[in-house]
């Protein structure tokens, strides 16, 4: 019973807000990147773009000012033909949210996997997809 409770806690979001859901990742930043990439591909999806956001923020920090935000931060962008069609058949304007994104961050050794939240309604299907991918990456 203790094991079941511990597993439930491990799968709970570390942080959820109006704009993102994040999960702690028990491993390195590189392992988290590999896990997320593998989970996306394993779901039969194609990664359209991989943004090296952390590198960009660090590279430009001296020019624009500010503190170091991340030790590592990358964003994977992809779409699902099935889920996108389901969502956009309900409201074609929801194309504004495609492609979908998942991110991996490392802040002072705390690695997280996350995704942005979307408006309630048809986009719940997208959040379900993203959460399934996040859970797969966490279990990898």
N, C-alpha and C positions, 0 to 999 in steps of 0.2 A: 504494500500500500504506500509506503514512504517513497518507493521508486516512482510510482505513478504520479504522486504529488510533485516530486522533483521534476519529472518530465513535463508536467503541465506548466510549472513555473518557468522552465527553460524555454518553452515555446511562446510564452507571453511576451507581447511587445515591451521593450524597455521604455519606450516613449511613443506616445501617439498624440498628435496635435491636429489642428484643422488642416494641415498641409502635408504631413508625413507620418509614416509608421516606420519604426526602426526596431531591429532585433539585435541583441548582442551576439557576436560571433566568437566562439571559443577556439581561436586559432589566429594565425598570422593574416596580415592584410593580403599577401599574395595567395594564401590558401582560400581566403574568402572570395577573391576575384575569380579564382579557378572554379570554386563551387558555384558561384552565381552564373558564370559563363556556361558551365556544364549543365546546370539546371535549366537555363533558357534553351540551350540546344537540345537537351533531353526532352523538353516539352514539344519538340518539333518546330521551334521558332528560329528565325534567322536574326542575328544581331546586325542591325543596319549601321550602327555607329557606336564607337566607344570613346567617350570624352574623358580626357586626362585633366579633369578640372583642378585637382590638387596641384599638379605641376604648373598649370597656367597661373593659379593664384600665387604660388610661391615665386614663379619667374617674374611676375609683374608687381610683386609686393614693394620692392624698392622704388618703383616708379609712381605707384598710386598711394603708398603708405598703408599702414595698418599692421596688425599683429599676424603672426603665423596662425592659420586656422586649422590646418590638417597636416599630419605626417604623410597621408595618402588619401586621395579621393578620386574615384572614377565612377562614371555613369555609363550604363549600358542602355542603348535605345533599340527598341524592337517593336514589332506589331504582330498581332494574331489575326489572320484573315477571318477565322471563324468568329472570334469574340468581337472584332471590329465590325463585321457585318451585322451581327446580332444587335449591337449597340446602335449603330448608325441607321439601321432600318427603323428603329424607334424614333431617332432624331438625327437627321443628317448633319446638323450643326455640331454634333459631338466629334466630328472629324478634327476639330480644334485641339483635341487631347491626344491625337495620334502623331507620332509614335509614343509608346509607353516607355517609362524609364525605371530602372532600378539602380541604386547606388550602393557603393561600398566606401566606408570611410574609416580612417584610423586617426584617432586623436589621443595622443599620449599613451599609445599602446592599447586603447579601447577600440576594438574593431566592431563595426556595425554594418548590417545589411538593411536596406530600407527601400521604400518607394513612396511616391507622393500619393495623397488621397485625392479623390475626385468627388464631384457632386453626387448626392444620393439619387437613386433611380437607376436608369439603364447602366450607368458607369459602375454600379455595384459588381457587375460581371467582370469588369476589368480588374477591380480591386481583388476579387476572388482569385483571378488568374495570377496576379502579382503575389498574393499571399501564398498561393500554392507553390509558386517558384521559390519564394523566400524560404518556405518550410523545407522544400527539397534541398536547397543550398545549405541550410542549417544542419540537415541530417547527413550531408555528404561526407 
